[in-house]
Structure formats: structure tokens, C-alpha cells
């Protein structure tokens, strides 16, 4: 996940490094094959595509291929007694004026619907020859559509919501071409008989007007790479809000990626209007409301709560499809050139920070990036109970480093984020943090929850740490690496497909090739040499003899893994473990033991771990285990369980409902979640 480059200083790696020659193409090919077999965790590349220009989702708005406008039976029934043909442009205009006068004396849903449809037909007729007139007619259609929607549901004409939505989208498209959709703006609209203006408002608890820097129509795109598309029917036009860059230089801004996208739904209310739009007195005032649909799914329409038409998935896919976010590039560079990813390393928020929502921090695995979590994020965020109480953070780190190096950096990054957003330490929700780690990310997450004591330092030296001769910067770094306590803010850790006892794919061959290909900076090599020169015989020979990479750190013989298994967790921490057990078929089934194809069952299980709250086995391979519906359902269950465990507080209203949640979800793709549009 790319963001603006942040220049930060990086201390010495706490592992030995050596310089090596450039690998040959043959060696590189062998390594790529080995890592592919080992289940690198990168995921999709193409997330979304724009619908063909001749087949837009919005084509339903227009009758461009018909010789005459196709009006509904309800409108034709209103027109017939008046003796006017609505298919004829001139007679349609007369019919509009006549019905306007009738609407002045009686408010009737059938009249309002007919007026809305007739005005839309007039707008379409003028769309190419007189855009200003088209804007006016679409606005008239919108006003009448709003009044028709406001009628009692028992009297509402079928198709009223659809007619309103189509007029709204058509008007929005014209205003967008003119760059007039700006929160806080008041835009004049040229109605035929009345003065009209439309005020634009952003309705969001967390996004501000400064964060709205452009938008796309969600219906113009087709999602490709996410299994479930969360779209609900209702009133309004789903949009993709775009925040290209912040307008200020604030410490918090570094946590938000560039060109961040978020879901909106546009609705228009007729706030004031004369009894008849044909009357010269008075005027029309429309209010265009841009609703953040992660906050709420309904809006007030004439005193009634009506469901919004929403699309949570398309804005996410649109954001992920940026060229700067090509996951394979970030993942591969992070593995083979860890130092190159350092400017991007850190925590990322895809939504504004909320002090009242509990953080769920997702940590990717080897040869991967935060994009690997988007399937789970998309599914979890679709549940209003989850998104109203949790916020999702994503950790990006160079996966070529040993996992304990990344864990130390994550420990520092979490503390810095807390200082940035909650300097007073008063946010209760931040002390309920839940970590979710896939593969190596699970090891990094567990290291946030245990006490090092002296055991990790003893892996590199039998001497007392205080005897080390080093510059203050190096001493501080090594101290943070090998001496730590469980984070008081981390309450639960979920590990998915994690090699708690190592992976057989981290063998002599992959370790050798990894040492040849994974690059470390010369500056840090010089610091390492200086450290050993000043401390002869201080470190264990095996730690000083060779380079250590992430692949080395995942070897079953890695002493760090054994130390982590034996480390004492914070007494408040609860662990949840998801183990993969793929069907034994194909090439991997010939030579692999039971497990996910990369991590064996014996390595992935945590049967004897203190404070293990749950453990499930999912029939999936390593690469896609964290995207499996059952794994996602388990994480969702853990989130709900945690809310229920908090007792009588702001989250307690969910307790009874949470206890009855099923353990798994339907594995079939979802297109429409709820709602029926009339």
C-alpha cells in the first residue's frame, strides 16, 4: 500500500549482514520458484474495471436509442384524460404546465410521479442541444420525485424510487462535468419558471469538506477481485469519494495513504418549494446531501427514515486499483530489497481515526502487503455492528527482515501512533486493540503480547547487556529488539496460518538463495562490523557468522521461535488461532504432510499455549487461508466476542445478539445484501 514517502532514520539491524554479488538469472528463477511453492502471500493485481462506454450502468437513465421517450403506464394513465400526447415534445411541455397547475391545488403521488417522469423526458430531449434547459428539467424532475417519495407508502407509485434516483444521477453527472459538486457550495439551477439553487452538504462523522476532492460514480465500475460485493438498494446515488492529498501538513496525515477513497451516497431533498413550480412567486431550494455510508445507512425524508442505496465495495476496489499500489511490486521489493520499502513502512488507516472505535491491526505475511487483507476487510466492514465499533489499521513492513526485527519496529510504530492521535492516553478503545496476523505476521503480532525477560538476549550472547560497548543509538536499538514487555493495549491476538514452530520450506536451499538475493544496505553492514570490532567474542559465533533473513528466521531450527513459544504472555491477552489443512491433492499432496501446504499442522497448532481461547481448522491452503470465508467468520466472531466481554459499557447492547452468532458464514459470493427498490 503506497503512500507519500516518509524519510525516517533507521538504526542498525540486530542481525548480521554480509555483502554479496549480484545473483544470476538462473539463481533468481530458482528462488522465485521456491518462494512460490512456499506460498508467498501476495494476492490480486486487477481489482476493478470501468464499464464499457457503450454499456454504462447509467445507461438506464436515457432513451437515446428510442424514437420516443418510454413513459410508464402510470404516467400515460395521467396524461390520457387530459387529451395530450406525452410522446410529442410540444404537447409534453403543455402537459407539464397543466399538471403543475393541478398539483398546486392537490398533492397527489400519481401527479408528482407523472411530473417527475415527464420532466426527465424533457431533460433528455434537451441534453445535447440545450444543457442548461436539461439541468432545469432534471431539477424539476427531482423536486417532483422527492414529493412523490414523501407520500404515504401505501399511495406511492411503483418505480418512484427508481425515477428519483435516475433524475438525481443524471443531474449529478452534468454538475460533475461543470465541477460544481463541492461541499459547502450553493449552485444556481435554471428552472423554467422559478428560481432554484442547490446547496451541497457533506454528512460524515469523520470526513471533512477538505477531504472531498473529487468523486466517481460507483455504478460506472465493475469489481473484479473481491469475492463479495456489498451493495444495498434504496434511495440515492452511490459515489466514490476521493481524497487525493491533505491540504495541511499535520503529523496525523502520514498515516493516511494518498488518493484515499471512501463510500458516499448522494441524495437530494427539496427543502423549500412553491405549491406549483409554474408559479412565479417563491423559489426552489434543493439540498444535495453526500452521506458517508460507513456511518449510517438511512436518511430522513419528510420525517421518515428511508434506506440509502449504498455500495461499500466499489470505492475500496477503486482505491486498490491505483498503479502505485501494485501489490506484487511492493511485496517483491519488500522481500528482496527490504531497505527500499523502509520509507513506506508503518501503520496505515483507510478511514479517519476514531477515538471511540477499537483498532483491529492487520499484519501481512512473507512476500505480501496490506492489500492481502482486503477480502477480509471488505467482508468485516459490511457488518454495521463491526464497522460502528471497530476501525481497521494495516501494518506494512519489509518482509525480507527477520520477524523479530519487524516486531520491534511495529512496537515502536504503535506507540508513536498512540502518541500522535491520543497524546493524553484517554481513549478507552485504543486499550482494547486486537491484532490479526497471517503467516509471519502472526509471529510479529504475538511478539507484541509477550514478556521477553532475558531469554531473547541470551540467544545472541551469554554476556550481560550492560557490558556491551556500543554507541547510544545502537544500544537503544538492541535493547528495544531483545527486551520488551507485552503491550497493555493489546487484548487479543488472532494468528492465521502462522508457522509457530517454523516451516520446512525455510530449508537450506531457500535460506542459501535468500542470503544471495535479499539485500541489506552497506551503511548497516559497516555498523555491524564496527559493533563486532568493539565487542570481540561478545556474541555467539552462530549469530556472527552469516546473514540472517526472514527465511532464516522461519526455519524450524530458529531459536527465536522456541523462545517465543516459551515466552510469558500478558495475563490479560487472549489468543485465537486459525490453522489451514488443505485437501491433499496435486503436486503438493505428493510430498507435503498435513497442513496448509507451507505450514504443517504441528507447526500451526497452539494446543499448549497459555490463554488460548479458540482454535479452528479451515480446509484451505496457506496463500488464501486468511481470505477463506470460514477464517473471516472466525475473526468476526472474535470481534463480537470481545465486545461482549467488555461488560456493562457502551458496547454492552450487543451482548445478547453476539452470543447467538453462528461460527461460519455462507461461502457463496454476495452481490446484494439487503433492500428492495420500488
Buried (B, 14 or more C-beta within 10 A) or exposed (E): BBBEEEEEEBBBBBBBBEEEEEBEEEBBEBBBEBBEBBBBBBBBBEBBEEBEEEEBBBEEBBBEEEEEBEBBEBBBEBBEEBEBBBBEBEBBBBBBEBBBEBBBEEEBBBBBBBBBBBBBBBBBBBBEEBBEBBBBBBBBBBBBBBBBBBBEEEEBBEBBBBBBBBBBBBBBBBBBEEEBBBBEBEBEBBBBBBEBBBBBBBBBEBBEBEBBBBBBBBBBBBBEBBBBBBBBBBBBBBBBBBBEEBEEEEEBBBBBBBBBBBBBBBBBBBEEBBBBBBBEEBEBBBBBBBBBBBBBBBBEBEEEEBBBBBBBBBBBBBBBBBEEBBBBBBBBBBBBBBBBBBBBBBBBBBBBBBEEBBBBBBBBBBBBBBBBBBBBBBBBBBBEBBBBBBBBBBBBBBBBBBBBBBBBBBBEBBEBBBEBBBEEEEBEBBBBBBBBBBBBBBBBBBBBBBEBBEBBBBBBBEBEBEEBEBBEEBBEBBBBBBBBEBBEBBBBBBBBBBBBBBBBBBBEEBBBBBBBBBBBBEEBBEBBEBBBEEBEEBBBEEBBEBBBBBBBBBBBEBBBBBBBBEBEBBEEBBBBBBBBBBEEEEEBEEEBEBBBBBBBBBBBBBEEBEBBBBBBBBEBBBBBBBBBBBBBBBBBBBBBBBBBBBEEEEBEEBBEEBEEBEEBBEEEEBEEBEBEBE
